[in-house]
Amino acid sequence: MKTSRQLLFTAAVAMLACTACKKQPATTDQRGDDGFRWTLLQRESLYGAADSTGKEIIPIEFDKVEYYNTDIEKLSRDFIFHYFIVEKNGCQGTYSNTGNIIIPTDRQYCSVEATHDYSYSEEHFVYWIAEKKETDAVELCDARGDIVVPFAAGYKYLNLEYNEHGYNEYSDDMSTEQLEEQHEFYRYIIGLKENDDELTYDQRAWLMNLNGELISKEPRSQWYVWSDHAEGVNFGPDKQNLCVPLDSTMYKTKFDYNSFDGLYLDPYE
């Protein structure tokens, strides 16, 4: 007959074995359209992810984990995003493909997507556009997920744009350096507000710098930006244009629009 100590020891071993069994998630090997290899982890109804070596890169705590990359059949190799979209309680977040969290689900975004702006210099500006269910407004975040233009600003559309000037001649044989010499690029953020639709027949655009700060107190139908000034043009019946002086702070930013942690790269082999 086993002693009470032996019974306790046997029970403890059984509990440890059961716990170890529960800790082993189901695994499904995955391969993105871009060639990225990863493993979907599942424990009961929750999901996570591991890299090709088996290292967990996304904790098993989400209702859904999906790997996202742009359609390489439709776009050039130069236009590829790689990241994970995770979902918890109907809210989306994002991780890099190495497991760094970029946008947490506790921000309660119902939709989040990476996008970019680029120039002939191949300098890419990467950012995120996010939405919430309870509001028509959108939020703009930099490549690392830091909020540049918040929902509270009330924009229904946000986009990072640029004007190019100094274009003299173009040839398919031009190098990147030659093309850059032919161009000057001035980047800025454009926002549209829903209540601006009533002001003219055209949607009104608000001009912001790369920190999300308003440059003009009045919106216009379209903006043209130079190094030292911006011109707002109205296409409506009033046709009142607006000239706004600019200084060097227009193009300086505390935010990071670079390709953070492999977010924006060529496809994997």
N, C-alpha and C positions, 0 to 999 in steps of 0.2 A: 504494500500500500504506500502511495506517495505521501510524503509529509506535506504540511501546509506550505513550507518554503518551496518545495519542488513544484507544487501546484501553482503558486504565485509566479515562479520562474517560467513555467510552461505557458501560463496565460500572457505573461509579458512578451515572450518570444512570439506567440501567436499574434498579439496586437502589433508588434513591430513588423511582422511579415505582412499583415493586412495593410498597415500604413504604407509600407514600401510598395505594395501592389497598387494601391490607390494613386501613389505618386507617379507611376509610370504612365505617361499619356500615350494615346494612340497617335501614330505618326503617318503622314501621307506626303511622299516626296512630290515637290512641285517644280515646274520650270516655266519661267516667264517667257513671253514672246520675244523678249530681248536676250534670252539665254541665261538669265539669272536663276540659279538653283537654290531652293530653300525647302524647308519642311514645315508643313502645317501640323501644329500640335493640338490635340483635343483631349480634354478631360471632362467627361460628362457633357454638359452643354456649353462649355467654355472653350475658347480657342486662344492660341498663341502661335509663335513661330520660332524656328531655329534656322541657323545658317547651314551651309553645306557640310560643315564639320560636326554638326550636331549641337553646337552651342546655342542655348536659348537667347534669342535677341528681342523677343516680345513676350512678356509674361502671359500665362494662360489665365486671362481674366476678362476676355472680351466675347461679345456675342457673335462677332464676325471679324475675320482677318482676311484681307485681300491684298494681293500685290498688284500695283498699278504701274503700267508704262504706256507711253503713247504708241499708237499703231505704227510700227516701223515699215509696214507695207505702204503706208500713205505719206509718210514724212521722211525727210532726209535723216541720215545718221546723226546729223548735227542737232536734231530737235528731239531729244529723248529725255524723258523724266523717268526716274525709278524711285518709288517709295511705297510704303504700306499704308493702306487705309484701314483703321480699326473702328469698331462700333460697339458702344455700350449703352444700353437703355435708350436706343434710338439716336444717340449722339455720336458724331464722327470725330476722329482724331487722326494724326499721322505720325509715322515713324520713318526714319531713314532705313535703308536696306542693311545698315550695320547695327541697327537697334537703338539709335538715339531718338528719343521722343522729340518731335518737333511741335506738334499741336496736341495738347491733352484733350480728352473727351469731356472733362469737367467744364469746358467753355460752352458746352451745349450747342455746338454747331450741328445743324441738320445736314449740311453739305459743305465740303471744303475741297478745293482743287488748286494745284500748282499751275502757274502760267509764267510767261517770261516775255521780255523785250530784248531785242538784240540789234547790233549795228554791223557795218562792214568791218569794224575792228574786231569782230567776234567777241566783244565784251557783252556778256549776257547778264541781264538783270532778272533775277528770279524772285517771285513773290506768290502769295496765296490770297485767294478770294474765298471768303466764308459767308454762309447764310445761317439765319435762325428761323425756326418755324413761326414764332410769334411776331415776327417783324418782317417787313419787306426790305429793310435796309441790309446792306452788306458791309463786311469788314475787310480791310486790307492788311495783311501781315507781311513782314519781310521773309527772307529765305529761312531764317531760324525760328520763325513763328511769332516773333515779337510784333505786337499790334502797332501799326502805323496810323491807320484811320479807323477809329472805333465805330460801332453801331450807333452810338449816341449822336454822331455827326449827322445821321439821317440820310445818307446817300443810298440810292437804289442801284447805282452803277458806279464802279470804280475801275480805273485802268491806268497803268503806267505807260506813258506815251513819250514820243520824242519828235522833235523837228530836226530836219537836216538842212544845212545851208552850204553854200560855196560849191555846189555841184557844177562843174564846168564841162567835163567830157567823160565818157565811159567806154571801156573796152573790155571784152571778155578776157583779154590777156593780162589785165592789170593785176598786180599782186595786192594782197591785203593792205600792205603799207601804202601803196599808191592810191588805193581806194579811200583809205582813211585820210590821206592828205587832201583829197578832193572834197571831203565832207567835214562838217562840224555838227556834232550831235548835242542837243540840249534836252535833257529828260525832265519830266514833270508828271504829276498825277492829275487826272481829270475825274471829277465827280459830278453825277447828275442827281438831283433831288426830285422826288415825285411832284411836290407842289410847284416846281418851276415850270411844269408843262403848260400852266395857264398864262404864263407871262408873255410868250410869243407863240407863233405857229410852230416854232422849232424848239427842241429841248434845250434847256439852258445848262451850260457847262461851267463848273467852278474850277478855278486853277489853284493847285497846291504844289508846294515844293516836295522833295523826297522825304521830308520829315512829316508830311501830312498837314502842314500848316498852310492856311489860306494866304494866297498872294494878293488877291483882289477882293474887295468887299462886294463886288457885283459880278454876277455870272454873264456869260456871253454864249452865242451859238457855237463859236469855235475859237480856239486860241492858236496863235503862232508865236513861238518863243525864240528869242535871240539871246546873245550873251549878256546884253545890258538892258533889254526891255522885252515886254510881252505885249502883243496886240490882240485884243479881243474883238471879234467881228460878229455883228448881228445880221442875220439873214431875214429877219422879220420886217414888218412894215416900218418900224422906227429906224432901223439901220443905223443905230448909234454905236460907233466903234469906240474902243477904250484902249488907251496906252498906259501900261504900268511899268515904271522903272524897276530894274532888277539889280542886285549886287551879287557878290560871290557866294553869299549864303544860300542863294537859290539852288546851287548845285552841290552843296556840302550836306552830308547826312550822317546821323548817328546810327542809322540802321544798316543791316547787312543784306545786300541784294545779290551776293555772290552764290555760287553753287555749293551750298552747305552739305558736307558729308556725303558726297556722291549723289546728291539729289538730281543733278543735271549732268549726264555723261554720255559718251558713246555706248552703244549696246555691248553686252557681255559676249565673249566668244564662246 
